Amino acid sequence: MSEQVSFSLRGRNPDVLTCIANLSNDEVFTPPEFANRMLDTLAEAWADANGANIWANKTVRFLDPCTKSGVFLREITSRLTKGLADEMPDLDVRVNHILTKQVFGIGITHLTSLLARRSVYCSKHAKGKHSIAKGFTSDSGNIWFERIEHTWTNGKCAYCGANQKTFDRGEALETHAYAFIHTDNIKTRIAELFGGDMQFDVIIGNPPYQLASDGGTRDIPIYQYFVEQAKKLDPRYLIMVIPSRWMATGLGLKDFRETMLTDRHIRQLVDYERMDQVFPGVDFEGGACYFLWDRDHEGPCAITTVSGDEIVGPVERQLGEFDVLVRDSRSLSILRKVLARKEVSITGTLSADKEFGWTSNFTGFHDKQRRGDVVLHYNRSGKRLVGWIGREDVTKSAHLIDTWKVMVPAAYGERGARPAKILGPTFIASSPSVCTQTYLFFCVGNQIEAESLTSYLQTRLVRFLVSLRKITQHATRATYTWVPVQTWNQTWTDEKLYGKYGITKDEIAFINSMIRPMGEGNE
């Protein structure tokens, strides 16, 4: 037995696409196993609607508009090669038909376009002597890539919002101006790339997630543009894997979130609370999901939530019940009980982000108190610290200086851990006081009210309600929308709250499985 055969039989002959490292958190390669999971979802939907095997259909056209490793196109080709064997018994003819008539891609960079062609054609040159496709007249084949430039308007790209200072670069560097989203008319762009009569039945992919917008200090999402453009092509099915952040947060994603939640063509949604369950080794808060958009479906969506080894669903739900998507369907009964009382939200007493105008790295204060100073709360390297600043130097929200405050860290991440604390340690700041962007704060009238509110924030139920809207480490003011105001004249406990809202034993057990106690000293 040859060494190579023995090596394969031991199960150690790896798929190269499981071994390549991601370029960055912006351009994450899809593992073959996960790509096949998505393709299984597609095939099941096709069979349900058509009573047929999609992989045995020689007329179906597939497009990956953001191909990187070429894994989707490769796995589609493999499935079609098997599925069309009876109708097209000659392997060479069958493979050539699939690669020239059915499988198409748009590379996102020069490097990934070469990688994708190597994965699909077995050669980075589609018409090269090693290519398994024999019908191409160009080296690109059906996997297109050409350098595209951004369209600059007032220092930003008009299409993707890229920062001109960062991405207006020379020929030696990639522009990351992706062809699929840098156009006013996607149908015209597709006609230019592949021909005027091109209609795709299936669009599938894993789009780039974000771009550095402000010199690397502020990232903006761009995956939503790929979803929107794909829908404009009116495919029979659209299936993409994207970050789950859109469900509740994300810079500039409000309109996209509303569109997704009200789109009754979304047939299935599979949500992974941890990003590394989809992309091993990727550290990206908020998780990832893939969705199946079905042009002919109009109704509820089957939602599946994956948290570690636990799978919940699929559960048929209306995506647009709330302004954000509650990820775990088991949470809905508890939330509905709380909201049914129609109480005022606690956000009315909660500060805005950067209430006093200072970012987290603000340094315009001093270490020792001077006459007339007020205490300034800030954080460095995870440590809660205080400084001093003149009252006259507080030029924004100065009317809030002389209030008692309950401070809450604006960011606290646990990378999808369960059970979780959700919120960082709170503390009471006596009057007068101010803080940097590191903290949000609730304003109250005195120390008794501050202590009552602090006990409330430490309960599991409150942190559970926050968790339903907190999908990343950042807890904005809107994250507290579903937390109702109480009277601040007593110590609040979960037992009191469970009784008030009629939370059942099973619901309490679920909350306990999701939220852990704050611990000693509110740590």
VMD Tcl script that draws the C-alpha trace (Angstrom):
set ca {
  {0.00 0.00 0.00}
  {1.43 3.36 -0.96}
  {2.25 5.95 1.67}
  {-0.31 8.34 0.17}
  {-3.13 5.78 0.25}
  {-2.26 4.78 3.81}
  {-2.24 8.42 4.83}
  {-5.73 8.92 3.36}
  {-7.13 5.79 4.95}
  {-6.02 6.98 8.37}
  {-8.38 9.93 7.87}
  {-5.56 12.45 7.91}
  {-5.72 13.70 4.36}
  {-7.07 17.21 5.01}
  {-9.24 19.40 2.84}
  {-7.01 22.41 2.17}
  {-9.97 24.76 2.69}
  {-10.20 23.62 6.31}
  {-6.57 24.59 6.87}
  {-6.22 28.11 5.46}
  {-6.10 31.00 7.89}
  {-8.55 33.87 7.73}
  {-7.24 37.08 6.23}
  {-8.90 39.10 8.99}
  {-12.15 39.34 10.95}
  {-13.47 41.30 7.97}
  {-12.82 38.54 5.42}
  {-13.54 35.23 7.06}
  {-13.29 31.98 5.09}
  {-16.27 29.65 5.33}
  {-15.40 26.15 6.60}
  {-16.48 23.44 4.11}
  {-18.58 21.69 6.75}
  {-20.57 24.85 7.39}
  {-20.94 25.60 3.68}
  {-22.45 22.14 3.25}
  {-24.81 22.76 6.13}
  {-26.13 25.80 4.25}
  {-26.38 23.81 1.03}
  {-28.39 21.13 2.82}
  {-30.84 23.81 3.95}
  {-31.12 25.04 0.38}
  {-31.66 21.54 -1.02}
  {-34.40 20.79 1.51}
  {-36.26 23.98 0.63}
  {-35.94 23.26 -3.10}
  {-37.24 19.72 -2.66}
  {-40.12 20.93 -0.51}
  {-41.17 23.50 -3.10}
  {-40.45 21.57 -6.29}
  {-40.56 17.91 -5.29}
  {-37.20 17.43 -6.95}
  {-33.47 17.26 -6.31}
  {-31.81 20.60 -7.04}
  {-28.52 18.81 -7.72}
  {-30.11 16.84 -10.55}
  {-31.21 19.99 -12.39}
  {-28.86 21.06 -15.18}
  {-30.55 24.44 -15.69}
  {-30.18 25.90 -12.17}
  {-27.67 28.76 -11.97}
  {-25.72 29.63 -8.83}
  {-23.89 32.86 -7.96}
  {-21.50 33.59 -5.12}
  {-21.15 37.39 -5.33}
  {-18.40 37.57 -2.70}
  {-16.34 34.45 -3.21}
  {-13.15 34.08 -1.20}
  {-11.95 30.49 -0.97}
  {-14.46 29.27 -3.56}
  {-15.87 26.76 -1.09}
  {-19.53 27.31 -1.97}
  {-18.88 26.99 -5.70}
  {-16.68 23.95 -5.18}
  {-19.23 22.13 -3.03}
  {-22.06 23.03 -5.43}
  {-19.99 21.67 -8.32}
  {-19.35 18.45 -6.40}
  {-23.03 17.96 -5.67}
  {-24.08 18.69 -9.24}
  {-21.44 16.31 -10.55}
  {-23.06 13.49 -8.59}
  {-26.64 14.61 -9.16}
  {-26.37 14.91 -12.96}
  {-24.56 11.60 -13.48}
  {-27.60 9.77 -14.84}
  {-28.62 12.52 -17.25}
  {-25.06 13.31 -18.37}
  {-23.01 10.11 -17.97}
  {-19.82 11.45 -19.58}
  {-17.87 12.96 -16.68}
  {-15.89 15.46 -18.77}
  {-19.00 16.71 -20.53}
  {-20.89 16.91 -17.25}
  {-18.20 18.83 -15.39}
  {-17.67 21.21 -18.29}
  {-21.40 21.93 -18.45}
  {-21.59 22.63 -14.71}
  {-18.59 24.94 -14.66}
  {-19.48 26.90 -17.80}
  {-23.27 27.05 -17.49}
  {-24.25 26.73 -13.84}
  {-21.62 28.00 -11.40}
  {-20.57 31.68 -11.21}
  {-18.67 33.85 -8.75}
  {-17.34 37.35 -8.16}
  {-14.01 37.53 -6.35}
  {-13.58 40.12 -3.62}
  {-9.81 40.51 -4.08}
  {-7.23 39.44 -6.64}
  {-5.79 36.88 -4.22}
  {-9.13 35.31 -3.34}
  {-10.19 35.16 -6.97}
  {-7.09 33.05 -7.72}
  {-7.81 30.89 -4.69}
  {-11.44 30.42 -5.75}
  {-10.47 29.41 -9.30}
  {-7.95 26.96 -7.91}
  {-10.66 25.45 -5.69}
  {-13.26 25.21 -8.46}
  {-11.27 24.67 -11.67}
  {-8.22 23.01 -10.07}
  {-6.22 25.79 -11.69}
  {-5.94 29.53 -11.10}
  {-6.26 29.84 -14.88}
  {-9.69 28.68 -16.01}
  {-8.45 27.89 -19.52}
  {-5.10 26.51 -18.39}
  {-3.87 23.01 -19.15}
  {-4.62 21.84 -15.60}
  {-8.15 23.23 -15.54}
  {-10.94 20.65 -15.34}
  {-13.14 22.99 -17.42}
  {-12.49 22.90 -21.15}
  {-14.99 25.43 -22.47}
  {-13.53 28.75 -21.33}
  {-11.83 31.31 -23.53}
  {-10.53 33.47 -20.65}
  {-8.37 32.82 -17.62}
  {-11.14 34.13 -15.34}
  {-13.75 31.65 -16.48}
  {-16.95 32.32 -14.56}
  {-15.15 33.65 -11.48}
  {-14.75 37.33 -12.25}
  {-12.46 39.85 -10.63}
  {-11.17 43.25 -11.66}
  {-9.93 46.11 -9.53}
  {-12.72 48.56 -8.74}
  {-12.20 52.05 -7.30}
  {-14.32 53.73 -4.65}
  {-16.46 56.75 -5.51}
  {-15.37 59.46 -3.10}
  {-17.80 62.08 -1.83}
  {-16.74 64.32 1.06}
  {-14.11 61.86 2.19}
  {-16.37 58.79 2.11}
  {-17.29 56.23 -0.52}
  {-20.79 56.89 -1.80}
  {-21.50 53.15 -1.99}
  {-19.93 51.53 1.08}
  {-18.92 54.43 3.36}
  {-15.20 53.58 3.28}
  {-12.90 56.27 4.60}
  {-10.94 57.96 1.81}
  {-7.83 58.45 3.93}
  {-7.68 54.71 4.60}
  {-8.71 53.22 1.24}
  {-7.59 55.74 -1.40}
  {-4.43 53.75 -1.97}
  {-1.95 52.86 -4.67}
  {-2.02 50.07 -7.23}
  {0.00 47.78 -4.97}
  {-2.81 47.46 -2.42}
  {-6.37 46.18 -2.64}
  {-9.06 48.85 -2.65}
  {-11.73 46.62 -1.09}
  {-14.24 48.31 -3.37}
  {-16.36 45.26 -4.02}
  {-17.90 45.12 -7.49}
  {-21.22 43.68 -6.33}
  {-22.08 46.66 -4.14}
  {-20.34 49.50 -5.98}
  {-23.00 50.11 -8.57}
  {-26.34 51.89 -8.85}
  {-27.82 49.11 -10.98}
  {-26.84 45.59 -10.00}
  {-28.68 44.00 -12.94}
  {-26.64 46.09 -15.35}
  {-23.44 45.16 -13.50}
  {-24.26 41.44 -13.73}
  {-25.03 41.80 -17.44}
  {-21.62 43.44 -17.91}
  {-19.87 40.59 -16.10}
  {-21.70 37.50 -17.32}
  {-24.05 38.47 -20.14}
  {-27.38 40.24 -20.54}
  {-29.61 37.16 -20.23}
  {-28.17 35.98 -16.93}
  {-30.75 35.14 -14.26}
  {-29.59 33.33 -11.14}
  {-31.80 30.85 -9.34}
  {-29.63 30.76 -6.22}
  {-27.37 33.42 -4.71}
  {-25.19 32.16 -1.88}
  {-22.22 33.55 0.00}
  {-20.37 34.87 3.02}
  {-19.87 38.60 2.39}
  {-17.15 40.80 3.89}
  {-18.40 42.05 7.22}
  {-16.91 45.49 7.84}
  {-14.47 48.18 6.79}
  {-12.35 50.50 8.90}
  {-14.09 53.85 8.54}
  {-12.16 56.37 10.61}
  {-8.54 55.51 10.21}
  {-9.00 52.15 11.88}
  {-10.75 53.46 15.01}
  {-14.33 52.90 13.94}
  {-15.53 49.98 11.84}
  {-18.67 50.12 9.74}
  {-20.66 47.08 8.62}
  {-21.02 46.43 4.88}
  {-22.52 42.94 4.69}
  {-26.02 44.43 4.54}
  {-25.25 45.92 1.11}
  {-24.57 42.44 -0.31}
  {-27.91 41.19 1.01}
  {-29.78 44.17 -0.43}
  {-28.11 43.89 -3.83}
  {-28.77 40.15 -4.01}
  {-32.48 40.66 -3.41}
  {-32.60 43.12 -6.31}
  {-31.51 40.31 -8.64}
  {-34.75 38.46 -7.77}
  {-33.25 34.99 -7.29}
  {-35.42 32.03 -6.43}
  {-33.39 31.58 -3.24}
  {-30.88 33.72 -1.37}
  {-28.82 32.19 1.41}
  {-26.01 34.04 3.20}
  {-24.07 33.82 6.44}
  {-23.65 37.16 8.20}
  {-22.95 38.46 11.74}
  {-25.96 38.30 14.06}
  {-25.42 41.87 15.28}
  {-28.03 43.20 12.87}
  {-30.75 41.64 15.03}
  {-30.42 44.28 17.74}
  {-27.60 46.71 17.08}
  {-24.93 47.80 14.60}
  {-23.71 51.11 13.25}
  {-26.03 52.26 10.46}
  {-28.05 49.03 10.50}
  {-31.40 50.39 11.70}
  {-33.00 50.43 8.25}
  {-31.52 47.05 7.35}
  {-32.81 45.55 10.60}
  {-36.29 46.90 9.96}
  {-36.24 45.55 6.41}
  {-35.14 42.10 7.56}
  {-37.68 41.91 10.37}
  {-40.54 42.85 8.06}
  {-39.42 40.64 5.14}
  {-41.86 37.74 5.06}
  {-39.78 35.99 2.37}
  {-37.22 34.91 4.98}
  {-38.10 31.27 5.35}
  {-35.41 30.03 7.73}
  {-32.94 31.62 10.12}
  {-30.26 29.65 11.96}
  {-28.56 31.71 14.65}
  {-25.30 30.78 16.42}
  {-24.71 32.73 19.61}
  {-20.94 32.16 19.45}
  {-18.99 33.18 16.38}
  {-16.45 30.39 16.86}
  {-19.19 27.79 16.37}
  {-19.33 28.93 12.75}
  {-15.78 30.16 12.21}
  {-13.33 28.40 14.54}
  {-10.71 30.72 15.92}
  {-12.57 33.91 15.05}
  {-13.09 36.27 18.00}
  {-16.10 38.36 17.03}
  {-18.69 39.34 19.65}
  {-22.34 38.64 18.87}
  {-22.28 35.39 16.93}
  {-23.28 34.63 13.35}
  {-26.33 33.42 11.49}
  {-27.41 32.24 8.10}
  {-30.80 32.85 6.55}
  {-32.72 31.41 3.63}
  {-34.72 33.95 1.65}
  {-37.37 32.34 -0.55}
  {-38.93 34.50 -3.24}
  {-42.15 32.44 -3.24}
  {-42.51 32.17 0.54}
  {-44.68 34.65 2.40}
  {-45.21 33.93 6.07}
  {-43.49 33.21 9.38}
  {-39.86 32.26 9.68}
  {-38.52 29.03 11.18}
  {-35.90 30.18 13.70}
  {-33.26 27.87 15.17}
  {-30.95 29.08 17.92}
  {-27.66 27.30 18.63}
  {-25.96 27.95 21.97}
  {-23.04 25.64 22.57}
  {-24.35 22.09 22.32}
  {-27.95 23.22 22.85}
  {-30.22 23.64 19.82}
  {-33.58 25.39 20.19}
  {-36.06 25.10 17.37}
  {-36.89 25.45 14.64}
  {-39.74 27.60 15.96}
  {-42.19 29.29 13.60}
  {-42.22 33.00 14.44}
  {-43.02 36.41 13.05}
  {-39.69 38.18 12.74}
  {-41.24 41.61 13.19}
  {-43.03 41.15 16.53}
  {-40.61 43.63 18.15}
  {-38.20 46.30 16.91}
  {-35.32 43.86 17.50}
  {-35.17 40.09 17.14}
  {-35.35 38.08 20.35}
  {-32.85 35.36 19.52}
  {-33.96 32.54 21.85}
  {-37.63 31.69 21.39}
  {-37.88 30.44 24.98}
  {-37.52 34.04 26.16}
  {-40.73 35.25 24.55}
  {-43.21 34.14 27.22}
  {-41.26 35.99 29.93}
  {-40.87 39.15 27.88}
  {-44.54 39.23 26.95}
  {-45.56 39.00 30.61}
  {-43.38 41.98 31.53}
  {-44.49 44.10 28.58}
  {-48.16 43.26 29.14}
  {-48.19 45.59 32.18}
  {-47.33 48.55 29.92}
  {-45.03 50.13 32.51}
  {-42.74 53.05 31.79}
  {-39.25 52.09 30.61}
  {-36.31 52.76 32.86}
  {-34.56 54.46 29.94}
  {-36.30 57.70 30.97}
  {-33.80 58.05 33.82}
  {-30.82 56.65 31.91}
  {-28.09 58.81 30.42}
  {-27.23 58.92 26.75}
  {-23.96 57.63 25.37}
  {-21.17 60.11 26.12}
  {-23.58 62.20 28.21}
  {-20.94 64.67 29.35}
  {-19.25 64.74 25.95}
  {-16.06 62.87 26.90}
  {-14.88 59.67 25.21}
  {-13.45 56.78 27.20}
  {-9.87 57.93 26.53}
  {-10.51 61.48 27.81}
  {-7.52 62.85 29.75}
  {-8.51 66.47 30.40}
  {-8.76 66.08 34.17}
  {-6.32 66.12 37.08}
  {-5.39 63.60 39.77}
  {-5.77 65.84 42.82}
  {-8.83 67.80 43.88}
  {-8.81 71.55 43.53}
  {-11.25 74.10 44.88}
  {-14.60 73.78 43.10}
  {-13.77 70.46 41.44}
  {-16.20 67.57 40.96}
  {-15.24 63.91 40.88}
  {-14.89 62.28 37.45}
  {-15.30 58.51 37.12}
  {-13.33 56.76 34.39}
  {-11.73 53.40 33.62}
  {-8.27 52.36 32.51}
  {-7.29 48.78 31.68}
  {-10.39 47.43 33.38}
  {-9.83 49.37 36.62}
  {-12.38 51.82 38.00}
  {-10.61 55.10 38.77}
  {-11.48 58.67 39.74}
  {-10.07 62.03 38.77}
  {-11.10 65.62 39.26}
  {-12.33 68.31 36.94}
  {-13.49 71.87 37.33}
  {-17.25 72.39 37.38}
  {-16.85 75.12 34.78}
  {-15.18 72.58 32.45}
  {-18.34 70.49 32.26}
  {-19.91 72.09 29.19}
  {-22.41 69.36 28.30}
  {-25.27 68.14 30.52}
  {-24.04 70.30 33.41}
  {-27.52 70.06 34.97}
  {-26.80 66.40 35.78}
  {-23.73 67.11 37.90}
  {-25.68 67.46 41.16}
  {-27.58 64.19 41.00}
  {-27.04 60.84 42.63}
  {-26.11 58.31 40.02}
  {-26.01 54.55 39.61}
  {-23.13 53.90 37.22}
  {-23.17 50.94 34.81}
  {-20.28 50.03 32.49}
  {-21.23 50.78 28.89}
  {-19.37 47.69 27.70}
  {-19.08 44.23 29.19}
  {-18.39 41.18 27.05}
  {-18.45 37.46 27.81}
  {-18.15 36.04 24.27}
  {-21.48 34.21 24.41}
  {-20.85 32.49 27.75}
  {-23.86 30.86 29.45}
  {-24.91 31.56 32.13}
  {-23.74 35.17 31.92}
  {-23.72 38.28 34.08}
  {-24.66 40.51 31.09}
  {-23.78 43.75 32.93}
  {-20.53 44.79 34.51}
  {-20.29 45.85 38.16}
  {-22.50 48.81 39.07}
  {-21.65 51.40 41.71}
  {-23.24 54.44 43.29}
  {-21.76 57.87 42.56}
  {-22.83 60.50 45.07}
  {-23.57 64.08 44.08}
  {-21.74 65.93 42.55}
  {-20.16 63.67 39.95}
  {-19.49 63.17 36.22}
  {-18.06 60.37 34.07}
  {-16.54 59.53 30.72}
  {-18.14 57.46 27.97}
  {-17.02 54.36 29.86}
  {-20.23 54.53 31.89}
  {-23.93 54.98 31.46}
  {-25.78 56.14 34.56}
  {-29.24 56.28 36.06}
  {-30.18 59.54 37.80}
  {-31.97 59.33 41.16}
  {-32.79 61.76 43.94}
  {-30.85 60.42 46.91}
  {-28.81 57.58 48.35}
  {-31.84 55.50 49.36}
  {-33.16 55.53 45.80}
  {-29.68 54.75 44.47}
  {-29.39 51.70 46.70}
  {-32.85 50.50 45.69}
  {-32.06 50.89 41.99}
  {-28.74 49.12 42.45}
  {-30.46 46.11 43.99}
  {-32.87 46.10 41.04}
  {-30.08 46.06 38.45}
  {-28.45 43.12 40.22}
  {-31.51 40.88 39.88}
  {-31.45 38.13 37.31}
  {-34.74 39.21 35.75}
  {-33.51 42.72 34.95}
  {-30.28 41.44 33.47}
  {-32.27 38.84 31.54}
  {-34.42 41.59 30.00}
  {-31.26 43.52 29.11}
  {-29.75 40.42 27.53}
  {-32.61 40.15 25.04}
  {-31.43 43.38 23.40}
  {-27.70 43.14 24.16}
  {-26.10 41.17 21.34}
  {-22.55 42.50 21.68}
  {-20.42 43.74 24.57}
  {-21.88 47.24 24.22}
  {-24.97 48.13 26.25}
  {-26.47 51.29 24.78}
  {-29.41 53.18 26.22}
  {-31.77 51.26 23.92}
  {-30.53 47.99 25.45}
  {-32.55 48.81 28.60}
  {-35.81 49.53 26.74}
  {-37.66 46.49 28.11}
  {-36.66 47.11 31.75}
  {-39.61 48.76 33.56}
  {-39.37 51.44 36.24}
  {-40.13 50.39 39.82}
  {-40.52 52.37 43.03}
  {-37.10 53.12 44.53}
  {-37.99 52.73 48.20}
  {-37.12 49.08 48.83}
  {-34.56 46.39 48.16}
  {-35.54 44.50 45.03}
  {-35.11 40.74 44.74}
  {-35.92 38.24 42.03}
  {-38.55 36.69 44.27}
  {-40.45 39.98 44.42}
  {-40.18 40.49 40.67}
  {-41.15 36.92 39.79}
  {-44.25 37.26 41.91}
  {-45.17 40.62 40.43}
  {-44.90 39.42 36.81}
  {-46.19 35.88 37.29}
  {-43.00 34.13 36.23}
  {-43.42 30.33 36.43}
  {-41.03 27.79 37.89}
  {-40.01 26.62 34.42}
  {-39.40 30.21 33.34}
  {-37.34 30.85 36.48}
  {-35.25 27.77 35.72}
  {-34.67 29.07 32.20}
  {-33.62 32.50 33.49}
  {-31.22 30.84 35.93}
  {-29.71 28.83 33.09}
  {-29.05 32.04 31.16}
  {-28.10 34.52 33.91}
  {-25.76 33.92 36.82}
  {-25.73 35.85 40.13}
  {-23.68 39.02 40.28}
  {-21.67 37.60 43.18}
  {-20.04 39.19 46.16}
  {-19.46 42.91 45.96}
  {-21.41 43.14 42.72}
  {-18.47 41.60 40.86}
}
mol new
graphics top color blue
foreach p $ca { graphics top sphere $p radius 0.5 }
foreach p [lrange $ca 0 end-1] q [lrange $ca 1 end] { graphics top cylinder $p $q radius 0.2 }
display resetview
